[in-house]
């Protein structure tokens, strides 16, 4: 573990403490950035909030900008394996040595101000991006928007992806309440790109945009026939678009990304080919993982970070095919267990629950019992290694294994396969 990781992991983290780790608002990160010389003011940014799809949309925007030749930064959360995955420039994680130097240089400030983990990593990202003289920084919020540490930036474009129920104890128990929090990134005079599915969400976001004098940018329309996708924005029609990220839900994310890029990347006005390249090669250009990532074909093994009802519904729809579906599953206690159980039961998927390395997670045995009480077929429970071996003994070539439920589970699976591979099913 690098020195900066050891230090930052000692700060209060939401992943371990939940709401007790949060320091809502931008005052704390503002003090950090004051001491660092306000690096965020040197950045041209696109700011992204939403419940589902914001990581994918952020990566697509960054990939388009990279394809246009811009030195592009990408800040996402959480990480799957290494902390520096959150801070990328042209698809490469910032080097450990750079972050070690930054923490060492500003250690006294961190010790004095006692920021949360997310405040510290956000400030470090802005510092790294400014020192690297990036031409566009694509910034994903952590949780919410209005009180998120990233909301200290003044972006060129704001983007709000799909809104769904999640983190209700923090953001609100209704869609308009959550939209109000996510819409907190809308700034006066800054264009906001959004295409809400629900009328009440659209009404909430449009009211915020109107109150702040932010131009509302409807991104356009999506149509598809077979494997061919057509995206039409207010300025151009893009035919035969190939999306490098699987899943029908990525079409809407791609439309949002495309319109945001048209507003933020001047090069698109004269050359649409960079947009097509970026959308086709998003994962290769940005290094984003865990979005319906296919690890094997026969049987099919799919890894996804879906962790709320809306995203798990999309993952299950993508995984359904000719054979049986086996779900390797872990879940945090703050998720809507009843709604997720109903989805799993409806798809008649065999579920194997795993222990996660977080005090906020359901123990696998208790989670299995809770799901079984709601009609979900349970195949087993326990540590990932044992569960994976059990699934591999059960699955047939035409079946599908879906690994989902938590970023922790996705990260654990990927890290184990990088160091001492969990043998993929044969």
Secondary structure, DSSP 8 states (H G I E B T S, - for coil): --HHHHHHTTS--HHHHGGGG---SSHHHHHHHHHHT-GGGG--EEEEE-SBSHHHHHHHHHHHHHHTT--EEEE-SS-SS-GGGGEEETTEE--HHHHHHHHHHHHHHHHHH---HHHHHHHHHHHHHHHTT-SEEEEE-SS-STT-GGGGS--SEEEE-B--S--HHHH-SSHHHHHHHHGGG--TT-EEEE--SSHHHHHHHHHHHHHTT--EE---EEEEETTEEEEE-SS-EEEEE--SS-STHHHHHHHHHHHHHHHH-GGGGT-THHHHHHHHTHHHHH----SSEEEETTTEEEE----SHHHHHHHHHHH-SSS-EEEEE--BTTS-HHHHHHHHHHTT-EEEEE--SSTTB--HHHHHHHHHHTT--EEEEE-HHHHHHHHHHH--TT-EEEEES-HHHHHHHHHHHHHS------
